[in-house]
């Protein structure tokens, strides 16, 4: 018969013991029993402790049984394995250098061995970079030079013998800090001195009993292990074969940003050097990353399983690229049929790389080689540079001085931080929308003293003209621009409002800016900060499409890294289109405070 005195909700020690006492008090034998002063109190303590421990154990066990609730990395890795997802290992930081040295040439050509080390300092910490492949260096004189990529970390080897009679023999990599992209597996059979190179396979497709491939998966301890085929899907090494697994260790993102390197090896392999090798850094180190976090695995594993190693939908491209390349901040893919005019049979992919301006051509080639194998036949992936649409935010904030003791500067800092956090959470990505009301709510909620706020946003883009040259620019804001501002005369006040206005620059030795005239013309205006005077027209603005054409612009000089073109959109809720990233820059956040006393 069910006992309603047992509490099945509060399972802490005291509640359990109390429920046991209540149960016994309901029995006639213990109706007037003094539990606190009897030996049965000890038995109740023991029973409650055992019940509490079992409840805790079962709760943890069930939590670790599901990907959504698991907390231990080992459990997350196990669930990811079931979904055929290989968590990303640490990634070595990569740089590009040119090494030059003087030598007699007696032993030329010189062989630069794989793994030859260079050292660098980053934040007073020393790191070793190594050459990833053997290089042959020749020269027609005594000066030798070569260019190469270098990767942080040193190479180590794990060696096993494929034994007979060992069921489920395992080939574990002994260093957890492996960069799996550097892993090579060589198999020496029948005492041969020349090895067979086995390649990593991530799929069973196109494999037969002769395929020399290996598979990679994480172990229950977080390390990685190599698996071979079964002579049906993939070739199994012969008994007593020697298996050599070579890989590079990684320190993750710590060595990123290294600029100066020194050679720690003799490129001649002898005493032929005439002076210490000189190292010129062509590309600073970057792209180093820590091993994939458990939250990333939790998010990526089911989506990787959904894509099934192919890219069909737009989200498939994003999942595949972000899972393989940790340096990617954001990806947006869209079909060519969405363009004007349409380009059928193509998918356009815009990629934003963390801490990198633009989209390097080397990265485009690397990403294209990766995604081509996963795209449908007849669909051509095209990687395009991301375009940035920046937001200038000016907010007039009223606050009650009787509610806060913070200074005006402190309050401005609080509001600015709220806007920066809003940018990180809702913007700074492809395919996002600025909701102006939501931004104002974030500002209002940033401090209890704030009564109200009115926020005005403008969109701006940047141009980088070459000084002294006549150049044409085509700028597309992708949104309708306000066109209800009255037409401005050739001579007017500098404070007059315009749909388009630029930052200052120098033209013909005069301080000028660009602005529209309210009728669709873009013109150069001389300004002293009080009066603007027209010099000449240089382009057109289409208020309906947000497109601006500027022809024959000659710039003598400008401050900062670019000239900014500001426009006021018709709709305060701004949408980022196609390959455009919408973001707020810190230096374009202006806070005007107004004191109110209640």
Secondary structure as the mmCIF struct_conf table of DSSP 4:
data_model
#
loop_
_struct_conf.conf_type_id
_struct_conf.id
_struct_conf.beg_label_comp_id
_struct_conf.beg_label_asym_id
_struct_conf.beg_label_seq_id
_struct_conf.end_label_comp_id
_struct_conf.end_label_asym_id
_struct_conf.end_label_seq_id
TURN_TY1_P TURN_TY1_P1 UNK A 4 UNK A 5
BEND BEND1 UNK A 6 UNK A 6
BEND BEND2 UNK A 8 UNK A 9
BEND BEND3 UNK A 12 UNK A 12
HELX_RH_AL_P HELX_RH_AL_P1 UNK A 13 UNK A 25
TURN_TY1_P TURN_TY1_P2 UNK A 26 UNK A 26
BEND BEND4 UNK A 27 UNK A 27
HELX_RH_3T_P HELX_RH_3T_P1 UNK A 28 UNK A 30
TURN_TY1_P TURN_TY1_P3 UNK A 31 UNK A 32
BEND BEND5 UNK A 35 UNK A 35
TURN_TY1_P TURN_TY1_P4 UNK A 36 UNK A 37
BEND BEND6 UNK A 38 UNK A 38
TURN_TY1_P TURN_TY1_P5 UNK A 39 UNK A 39
HELX_RH_AL_P HELX_RH_AL_P2 UNK A 40 UNK A 63
TURN_TY1_P TURN_TY1_P6 UNK A 64 UNK A 65
BEND BEND7 UNK A 66 UNK A 66
TURN_TY1_P TURN_TY1_P7 UNK A 67 UNK A 69
BEND BEND8 UNK A 72 UNK A 72
HELX_RH_AL_P HELX_RH_AL_P3 UNK A 73 UNK A 82
TURN_TY1_P TURN_TY1_P8 UNK A 83 UNK A 84
STRN STRN1 UNK A 91 UNK A 91
STRN STRN2 UNK A 94 UNK A 102
STRN STRN3 UNK A 103 UNK A 103
TURN_TY1_P TURN_TY1_P9 UNK A 106 UNK A 107
HELX_LH_PP_P HELX_LH_PP_P1 UNK A 108 UNK A 108
BEND BEND9 UNK A 109 UNK A 109
STRN STRN4 UNK A 110 UNK A 112
TURN_TY1_P TURN_TY1_P10 UNK A 114 UNK A 115
STRN STRN5 UNK A 117 UNK A 122
TURN_TY1_P TURN_TY1_P11 UNK A 123 UNK A 124
STRN STRN6 UNK A 125 UNK A 131
BEND BEND10 UNK A 132 UNK A 133
STRN STRN7 UNK A 135 UNK A 137
BEND BEND11 UNK A 140 UNK A 142
STRN STRN8 UNK A 143 UNK A 152
BEND BEND12 UNK A 153 UNK A 153
STRN STRN9 UNK A 155 UNK A 161
TURN_TY1_P TURN_TY1_P12 UNK A 164 UNK A 165
TURN_TY1_P TURN_TY1_P13 UNK A 167 UNK A 168
STRN STRN10 UNK A 171 UNK A 172
BEND BEND13 UNK A 174 UNK A 174
TURN_TY1_P TURN_TY1_P14 UNK A 176 UNK A 177
STRN STRN11 UNK A 178 UNK A 188
TURN_TY1_P TURN_TY1_P15 UNK A 190 UNK A 191
BEND BEND14 UNK A 193 UNK A 194
HELX_LH_PP_P HELX_LH_PP_P2 UNK A 195 UNK A 195
STRN STRN12 UNK A 196 UNK A 200
BEND BEND15 UNK A 202 UNK A 202
TURN_TY1_P TURN_TY1_P16 UNK A 205 UNK A 206
TURN_TY1_P TURN_TY1_P17 UNK A 209 UNK A 210
STRN STRN13 UNK A 213 UNK A 218
TURN_TY1_P TURN_TY1_P18 UNK A 220 UNK A 221
BEND BEND16 UNK A 222 UNK A 222
STRN STRN14 UNK A 224 UNK A 228
BEND BEND17 UNK A 231 UNK A 234
HELX_LH_PP_P HELX_LH_PP_P3 UNK A 235 UNK A 238
TURN_TY1_P TURN_TY1_P19 UNK A 239 UNK A 240
STRN STRN15 UNK A 242 UNK A 249
TURN_TY1_P TURN_TY1_P20 UNK A 252 UNK A 257
STRN STRN16 UNK A 262 UNK A 263
BEND BEND18 UNK A 265 UNK A 265
TURN_TY1_P TURN_TY1_P21 UNK A 267 UNK A 268
BEND BEND19 UNK A 269 UNK A 271
STRN STRN17 UNK A 273 UNK A 273
BEND BEND20 UNK A 274 UNK A 275
HELX_LH_PP_P HELX_LH_PP_P4 UNK A 276 UNK A 277
STRN STRN18 UNK A 278 UNK A 286
STRN STRN19 UNK A 289 UNK A 289
HELX_LH_PP_P HELX_LH_PP_P5 UNK A 290 UNK A 293
HELX_RH_AL_P HELX_RH_AL_P4 UNK A 294 UNK A 307
TURN_TY1_P TURN_TY1_P22 UNK A 308 UNK A 309
STRN STRN20 UNK A 311 UNK A 311
BEND BEND21 UNK A 313 UNK A 313
HELX_RH_AL_P HELX_RH_AL_P5 UNK A 314 UNK A 324
TURN_TY1_P TURN_TY1_P23 UNK A 326 UNK A 327
STRN STRN21 UNK A 328 UNK A 335
HELX_RH_3T_P HELX_RH_3T_P2 UNK A 336 UNK A 338
BEND BEND22 UNK A 339 UNK A 341
TURN_TY1_P TURN_TY1_P24 UNK A 344 UNK A 345
STRN STRN22 UNK A 346 UNK A 353
TURN_TY1_P TURN_TY1_P25 UNK A 354 UNK A 355
BEND BEND23 UNK A 357 UNK A 358
HELX_RH_AL_P HELX_RH_AL_P6 UNK A 361 UNK A 372
TURN_TY1_P TURN_TY1_P26 UNK A 373 UNK A 374
STRN STRN23 UNK A 375 UNK A 375
HELX_LH_PP_P HELX_LH_PP_P6 UNK A 376 UNK A 376
TURN_TY1_P TURN_TY1_P27 UNK A 377 UNK A 378
STRN STRN24 UNK A 380 UNK A 385
STRN STRN25 UNK A 387 UNK A 400
TURN_TY1_P TURN_TY1_P28 UNK A 401 UNK A 403
HELX_RH_AL_P HELX_RH_AL_P7 UNK A 408 UNK A 426
BEND BEND24 UNK A 428 UNK A 428
STRN STRN26 UNK A 429 UNK A 430
BEND BEND25 UNK A 431 UNK A 431
STRN STRN27 UNK A 433 UNK A 434
HELX_RH_AL_P HELX_RH_AL_P8 UNK A 436 UNK A 444
TURN_TY1_P TURN_TY1_P29 UNK A 445 UNK A 446
TURN_TY1_P TURN_TY1_P30 UNK A 448 UNK A 449
STRN STRN28 UNK A 450 UNK A 463
HELX_LH_PP_P HELX_LH_PP_P7 UNK A 465 UNK A 466
TURN_TY1_P TURN_TY1_P31 UNK A 467 UNK A 468
BEND BEND26 UNK A 469 UNK A 469
STRN STRN29 UNK A 470 UNK A 476
BEND BEND27 UNK A 479 UNK A 479
STRN STRN30 UNK A 481 UNK A 481
BEND BEND28 UNK A 485 UNK A 485
HELX_LH_PP_P HELX_LH_PP_P8 UNK A 486 UNK A 489
BEND BEND29 UNK A 490 UNK A 490
STRN STRN31 UNK A 491 UNK A 493
TURN_TY1_P TURN_TY1_P32 UNK A 494 UNK A 495
BEND BEND30 UNK A 499 UNK A 499
STRN STRN32 UNK A 500 UNK A 502
STRN STRN33 UNK A 505 UNK A 507
TURN_TY1_P TURN_TY1_P33 UNK A 508 UNK A 509
STRN STRN34 UNK A 510 UNK A 516
BEND BEND31 UNK A 518 UNK A 520
STRN STRN35 UNK A 521 UNK A 527
BEND BEND32 UNK A 529 UNK A 530
STRN STRN36 UNK A 531 UNK A 542
TURN_TY1_P TURN_TY1_P34 UNK A 543 UNK A 546
STRN STRN37 UNK A 547 UNK A 554
BEND BEND33 UNK A 556 UNK A 556
STRN STRN38 UNK A 557 UNK A 558
BEND BEND34 UNK A 559 UNK A 562
STRN STRN39 UNK A 563 UNK A 567
STRN STRN40 UNK A 569 UNK A 569
BEND BEND35 UNK A 570 UNK A 573
STRN STRN41 UNK A 574 UNK A 575
TURN_TY1_P TURN_TY1_P35 UNK A 578 UNK A 579
STRN STRN42 UNK A 580 UNK A 596
#
